[in-house]
Amino acid sequence: MSDKIMIFDTTLRDGEQSPGATMNIDEKIRMARQLETLGVDIIEAGFPIASQGDFESVKSIAESVTNLQVAGLCRSVTKDIDRCWEAVKNAPEGRIHTFLATSPIHMEYKLGKTPDQVVEMAEAAVKHAAKYTSNVEFSAEDASRSDWDFLVRVFNTAIKAGARTLNVPDTVGYTQPHEFYEMIRFLMEKLEMKSDTVISVHCHNDLGLAVANSLAAIRAGARQVECTVSGIGERAGNAALEEVVMALNTRKDLYDIDCDVVTEQLYPSCRRLSQIIGQPIPPYKAIVGTNAFAHESGVHQDGVIKNRQTYEIMTAESIGRQGTEIVIGKHSGSHAIKRKVEELGYTLQDDQVEAMFSAVKELADKKERIHDEDVEALVLEKVYRRRDKFRLRDMSVFSGTGEVPPHAAVVMEFGDEGGDVEVRKNTAFGRGTIDAVFSSIYDLIGYRASLESYTVNAVTSGTDALAGVAVRITHDGFKAVGRANDEDVVRASALALVNALNRLEITREERK
């Protein structure tokens, strides 16, 4: 039995299915490169058959990384498997991850198949995938509610057909740690495993047990854990990568298992994801939350002052939260700014350094202190954002409590990259300043989307903090999420809406 655990990160596939966590190709590639820096073993980059956009994302990621495996998810259907291999074949080591439901409720109501038919489908799918690569993973969807003896039958069939990794998903977060431990032990004793066969687990957090179940499975002999950064995913999410890794790291005396994850990159990875999807890290989030290393109780403070280990079982430095001596401000040079950006995990070309230099100077005239989060927000806003079809050029707002209702004047540019630019202007009234801005933007683009959610968070502390705004809109059956940061919350709101509208246009074009 190996003493190393494989970390299979599915942030870009299962994690992206979390409401509001949609990413475009550029954002996925940036996150994939951060995961490579983090040291995960496998990235599940997406579901290639789902759409052309998903296929292109998986293919681009497969061609962008160099030191890890890239997996694509596919149903146990020939066309899915073919499409998956087409997407991952250029990766350093491409993996086909095919799945098929095995629980009675799924087989009867979702698949409409008998157990014998499911076994036949699994065999055919794995055999077809194995024609492309020996790196085939087979998942028994809803395994935790499946009959254990039937799982043995399906998995043994998959092994003989060519599957190297067998995944045991707790798809709906139903199982309990002691129960999952016994299940994995049962499978390891009954399966006809080869020397390179790996048992994997994929746990969901519906009952808050995803990490506990994953750790129980590791103790039982599983040697691959499927997880996501910050635990994002469908419904209540997945096992949080940072929690699994730090549990193994902190309690090495109990597990005695190694993994290749660079723990000092855990916090930067969670922060990177937070910036990309526009969702803040909850303050009480284990390992990476703001309060994870904060102490307010007098008793706790006294203990920590005398010896940090009294109330801290790990250090902030061990997950990458150490400070830096470089202070960025209006007097910083381009070399200092470039170094700071590199410390945050980004690599910039010379022209991008110039763009960051100008952006930092502009922000420094408005803020007394520039934090790391400010710098990262500027990188995402000023460097990585592509030229969009709709662009906010200027705006002014009026807010009053008298007879004149709030209103906003907006100037926008219309036009694709390299094409003619049209400038349009409009003024509109609203129930408040942000409503007025949104109404003016809608008038200019010619349609009004429904606002499903609107959230505002301070990127940093203080009254001069950058405001991070995320909006989720829907129109004509299409949905999109937009995000933006700005020192002015109204402008950040306008930029977030414009970002969402541009994403909506991209989605609409891809569907066509």
N, C-alpha and C positions, 0 to 999 in steps of 0.2 A: 504493500500500500504506500502510495506517495505521501510525503510529508509536506507537500506544497498544494495550496488551494488555487485553482484557476478563477480569476475574477472576470466574469462575463458581464459587460456593461450594456444595458439595453435602454439607456437614457434617450437615445436618438430614435428608438422604435416604440417600446412600451411607454417610456416616459413622455414622449411627444404626444401620446394619446390622451394625456391629462388635459382637461379643459383649460384653454388659455396658454398652453405651452407649445403651440405651433411654431416651427422655425423654418426659415427659408434655407436655400442651399448654402449660401455663404455662412450663415450662422451655424448650420450643422457642421460644416467643415472646420470652423473655428473651435467648436466644442469637441469635435473628434480629435483635433490636434492637442487640445488640452487633456483629453483622456489618454492620449499617447504619452504626454508628459507625466501624467499621473501614474502611468505604469500598469494599466489594466491589460489583461491578456487577450481579450476578445471584445470587439465592438459589434453589437447588433445594430446595423446602420439604418434599417428600415424594412419595409414590406414592398419589394419591387413591383409586384403585380397590382398594387393598390391604385397607382396612377403613374402617369409619365413623370410627374414631378418627383414622386417617391423613388422611381427607378433612377432618375438622373442624380438624385441625392446619394443613393447607395453607391452608384457607379463612381461619382466624384470622390466620395470618401475613400472608397477602395483604392483609388489612384492617388490619394493625397497622403496616406500614412505609409510608414516604412517598417515599423517594428512590432506590429501586432496582427492578429487575425481579424478579418472583417466578415461578419455573417449577415446573411439576408434571410428573412423569415418567409416561408411559403406554405400554403396548404398542401395536403398530400394529393396534389393534382398535377398532371404532367406539364400543363402550360405554366403553372406557377413555378415549378422547379426549373423549367427552361429559362424563364424570365429572371429568376433569382441568380442562376449561374452566369447569365449574361451580365448581370450587374456586378458580381463580386469576383469574376474570374481574373481581373487584373490586380487584385490585392496581393500583398506579399504571401498570404495564405488565405484563400477564400473558403468560407464555410457555408454549406447549404443547411439551413435549419428548417426542417419540415415538421408539421404537427398534425395530429388527428385526435379528436375527442374519444375518450374511452369510458367515461362514466355512463351508467344506465340512462340517466335523464338526458344527457347530450346525444347519446347514440339513438335514442328513440325519438326525441322531439326536435333536435337540431339536424341530425344527419339523416334520420329515417332509415338507418341501417341496422342489420343484425350484428351481433358480435363476430360471427364468422366473416361477414363482409368487411368489417372494420379491420380484422387481421389481414385479409387479402389486400385491402387498400394500403395498409401500412407497408406490407412487403413490397408491393409494386412501386410505391413512392420511393422507398429507400433504395431499392435496386436501380431505379431510374436515376436518382441523385448520385449514386455511387459510380455511375458511368462517367460522370464529370470529375469527381474528386473522392478521395478517401476520407476527406474531412466532412463527414455527414453527422448531423445531430438530429435525433428523433425525439419529439415531445409527445407525451400522452396527455393531452389537454384534460383538465379536471381530474388529474390522477388521484388527488386526495379523496375524491368521492367515488373512485372506481373500485371494483372488486380486486383484491390483491392478487388472487390466482390468475385472473384475466390479465392483469398488468404483466405478470411473469410471462404469460403466453405471448402477448403483444411484443414485449421487449426482446424476448428470445428470438422471435421472428425478425425483428429489426436488426439484431446483432448478426444473425446469419445472412441477412440481406446486405449488410455492409455498414451499418451505423456504428460510429466510434464513440459517440456521446449519447447517453440516454438521459433525457430530462424528465424530472418528476415534478410537475407544477402543482402548487396549491392555488389553482386559478381563481378561486373566489374567497381565499383567506379563511377557509373553513376549519382546517385541522388544528390540533393542539400540539405543543412541543413534544410531550412524551409520546403521543400517538404517532407523530411524524418520525421520531427517532425509531420507533418499533417498525414502522413501515419501511424505512430505508434499510434497516438491518435485515428484515424479511427478504427484501429484493436482493440484497447483496449475497445472501445465503442461497437463494433459489435460482438466480440468473446464471446462465452459462456464459459468463463474461470472459473475454479474451484479455491478454496482457495489457492492451492499450485501451480497454473499455473504461470510460469515465462516467460515473453517476453524477448528474447535475440536479440542482433544485432551483425553482423559480417561485418565490412566495409573495403573495399579495397581503395587504395590510388591513383587510376589512375588519378584523377583530383586534388590530393592533399587535399582531404576533409575527409579522413577517420576518423580522430580524431574529427573534427567539426561535422560530421554526427553522430558519436557515442555519443557525448555530447548532441546533439539535441534530440536523441532518449531517453537518460536518462531523460532529462527534460520532455519528453512526457510520461514517465512512464516505459520505459524498465528498467529491473533490473538485466540484465546480459550483459556484454560486452565481446566480443571475440576479442582478440588482441595478439600481439606478442612483445617480447623484441626487442627494437630498430626498431620496425615496419617492420622487414624483412618478406618476403613472395613473392608470385608469382607476376610477372610484377613489378608494382611500390610499392608493399608491402601492409601491413595491417595497421590498427590503432596501433600506438605505445603505448604499455602498460604504459611506464613511462610518456608519455604526457597526457594520459587520467587520470591517477592517480593523477599527480601533478596539473592538471587543477581542479579536484574535491577538492584536498587538499588546493590549493591556493585560490580558489573561493568558499570556503565552505559557505560563506554568500549567494551565488547565488544558489548553488545546495542543500545544507543541506543534504548531503548523505555521509554515511560512507562506507569504505571498509577495509578489513583486511590486505592490503598490507603494509609491513614495508618499508616506503619510504627510510630509510637509506640503504636499500639493492638494491635500483634501479641502482645506478652506478655500484656496484660490479656485479650485474646480467648482465648488458650490457657489462661490461668488460669481464666477464666470457664467454659470447657468442662470443665476438670479438676474444678472444684467441682461442676458439674451432674451429670456422669456418675460422679463418685466414683473417678476413676482419676488418680493423680498423674502429673505431667510427669516422664518419665525424666530423671535427672540428666545423662546424656550426650546428650540430645536436642539436635540442632543448633539454633542460634539461641536457643531459649528454655529449655534445660535449666539446672539449677542450676550445672553446671560449665562452661557455655559461656563465661563470662567469669572463671573461676577459674584461678589459677596457683599451682602448688605447687613446681615445679622451680625451684631456685635460679637457674639460668641464665635461665629465663623471667621470674622475678620481677625480676631485675636489669634485664633489657631493658625490661620494662613500666614500671618506676620511672623509667627514663631517657626513654623515649618509648613510650607505649601502643601505637603503631602497629607496634612491633617484633613483637608477638605478637597483636595484635587488629586485624582487618580491618574491624570495625564497632564502634560504641560501644554500651554497654548502654542508654544514653539513647535511641538511635535506634530501639529496639524497645519502649520504654516501661518500662524497669526503673529509672528514676531514683527517688531517694528523695523524701521530703517532710519539711517542717519540722513538720508537725502530729503531735504525739505523743499518742496516745489512752491515757487511764488513768482512775483513779477520780475525778480532779478535773476531767475534761473536761466541758464544757457541751454542751447539745443542738446548738448551732450548730456547734461543732467536729466533733461526731459526724456531723451532716448533711453538712458539707463533706467530711469524710473519705470518707463513703459515696459522695458524688457524684464524688470523685476516682477511686474504684474503678469508676465507670461505672453506678451505680444511681441512680434517681430515686425518692424516697420522698414519700408524702403526710404530712401533719402527724401523723396517728395512728400511722403507721408509724415516724416519727422518735421518737415517745414510746416505742414498743415497743423500738426499738433503744437508746434512752437507758437504759431499765431493764435490758436485756440486757447492755449494756456495763458498767454499774455492778455487776451481779451477777458478771460474769466478772472484773472488776478486783479484787474482794474475794478471788478465788482465784488470780489470776496476777499476777506482779510486773510483767510487760511485755505489752502487747497489740499484736500485729503486724497488718499489713494483712490477712494471711490469716485472722486471728482475726475481724476485723471482717466480712470477706466471708462467712465461715462463719456468723456470726450473722445476717447479712442473709438468707441462704438458709434458715436453720433457723427464725428467729423471725418473719420478715416474709412470706416467699413461700410457706411451706408451708401448704397449705389444711387445713381441719378434716377429719380423716379418720374413717372408720368405727370403727377401733380406735385407742385412744390410751393410751400409757403414763402412768400417774398417779404411781406410786411403786414402789420396789423396794428390797430389801435382800438381800445375799448373804453366805454363810458359806463360807470356804475353809479347809480344814484338811488335815493330813497324817496324822491319827490314824484311829480307827475310825469317826468320824462323817464320812460322805461330804459333799462340797460340796453345798449346797442354796441355793435362792433363793425368796424370797417376792415376788410380783408383784401389784400392784393396777392394773387397767386399766378404762378407760371405754369403753363401747360405745354407739354411736348416731350417726346422720347429723346434718348441719348443721340446726339448728333443731328437731330432734326430742327425744324423751325420752332421758335419759342413764342407762344402767345401769352400776353399779359392780360389778366382779367381782374376787375375790381368790383366789390359789392359791399353794401351796408345792410345790416339786418338787425331787427329787435329780438329780444329774448326775455325769458323769465329771470335770467341772471347773465353775467358777463360771458360765462362759458357756453351757456345755451345760445347766446347771441352769436358768438364766434362760430359755433357748430352750424347754426342756421345759415350764416353767411357763406360758409364753405360749401354746404349742401346746395345752396342756390347757384354757386359758381360751377359745380360739377354737373348739375342737372338732375340729381336724384337725392332722395333722403333715406339713409340707412337707419335701421333700428339699433339703438344703443342697448346692448345686453348687459354690459358691465362697465364701470368706470372707477378706477382706483388711483389714489395719489399716495406716494410715500416719499419721505425725505431720503435722498441718497446719502447725505451726511447729516451731522447735527448742526444746530445753530439756526438763527433766523435767516442767514444768507445761504442756507443749504440748497443744493440742486434738488429740484422737484422731479421725481420719477413718476410719470403718468402712464397707465396702461388702459386701453379701451378695447372692448370686444363688440363688433358690429355684425349685423346680418342684413342682407339685401337680396331679394329674388332667389332665395335658397342657398346663397353663398355666405360663408362666415369668414371673418378675418380678425386678427388681433394686431393692434398697433401699440408701439411703445416709444417714449421719448423722454429726454431729460433736459431741463433748462432751469436757469435760476429764477425764472418767472413761471409760476404755476399755470397761468392762463395760456402763455405761449407754449409751454410743455403740453398742455391739453390739445391745443390746435395742432401741434406737430404730431402728436400721437394719433389724432384722428386722420390726418393726412397720410401718415404711415399705414394705418389700417386700410384706408381707401386704396392706396397703391397695392397693398397685398391682395385686396379684394379683386382688383383688376387682373393681377397675375393669376389668381385662382380661376377667375372666369375664363381667361385665355387658355389656361391649361386644360380646363374641362372641354372647351370647344375643340 
